[in-house]
Amino acid sequence: MTELKDKTSELEGRLAELEAFFGVERLRTEAEELGEDMSRPGFWDDPEAARTVSARFSRVQGRIELLDTLRERLSNSGELLELAEEDDDLIPEVDEELRRVEQALEEQEVARLFAGEYDDGDAILTINSGAGGVDSQDWAEMLARMYRRWAERRGFGLEVIEYTVGEEAGIKSATFTVSGEYAFGLLCAERGVHRLVRISPFDAGARRHTSFASVAVAPVVGEAVEVEIE
């Protein structure tokens, strides 16, 4: 019982740190302001700007609801823990709920690693086959398939902007927009040249080939950025 009380206190402290990190009260104010903007007449006169505001509102509101839900679950666990002092049969239920809350907290704590200006936004992912002919084009297609499946598993949206198929196999290039919370922060580490060494399925002599493909990742910037040129 003491361990569960200590765990509850620990999780409450971690949640308080998350609320401070994300600035939950600031998020509430922002959500209210965005909601007012969305309710104004003519909001959809500029569809692109409206979509940007709507997407931001969804993310802000989602973050608030998630933190509030965790706070409520911890509060309920505390109340259940008090009842468990007189009914030991409730202890396993409290223990399991605290495990689930801790898992949810850990998922949100990962977000603290992404402190960049655009880390929490969408990403534009571009793949280009490199030197190596059809082998590199095949490798580029493998990478494209991998990123698409990764996005699907995380529940991210993925829109194909450009997709150029190779003459024999694979692709020459592909560009996607990946939409989801921290899409850019998660993908930006993929930037660079990716190499694959294998026995080529396209070589009649079954020789070893090294294939190259480059991956570029850029943030989706919703508002125009003013650049001053001296």
Secondary structure, 3 states (H helix, E strand, C coil): CHHHHHHHHHHHHHHHHHHHHHCHHHHHHHHHHHHHHHHCCCHHHCHHHHHHHHHHHHHHHHHHHHHHHHHHHHHHHHHHHHHHCCCHHHHHHHHHHHHHHHHHHHHHHHHHHCCCCCCCCCEEEEEEECCCHHHHHHHHHHHHHHHHHHHHHCCCEEEEEEEEECCCCCEEEEEEEEECCCHHHHHHHHCEEEEEEEECCCCCCCCEEEEEEEEEEEECCCCCCCCCCC
